[in-house]
Amino acid sequence: MRAAVIGAGIVGVAVARELAVQGFEVVLFEKEGSALCGASGSNSSLLHCGFDCSELLLPEAPQR
């Protein structure tokens, strides 16, 4: 089988890879010169490590 994926951002590349692993002949289309040139490649170098609930578990600070 053949599949076409439009957009070579992180999601498009992941989908194309998964289809290829499943035996598809995949063509990946991207308007830029290479993959990850749009929003996927333009992050601010920040890593989101998930929800931090420690603030909810701390005892309340005494009032002054």
ZITAVEN-V356418 format. One record per helix or strand. SS is the DSSP state (h for helix, s for strand). FROM is the first residue (numbers start at 1). LEN is the number of residues. If there is no record, write none. Layout:
<<SS FROM LEN> <SS FROM LEN>>
This chain:
<<s 2 5> <h 10 12> <s 25 5> <h 39 3> <h 54 4>>
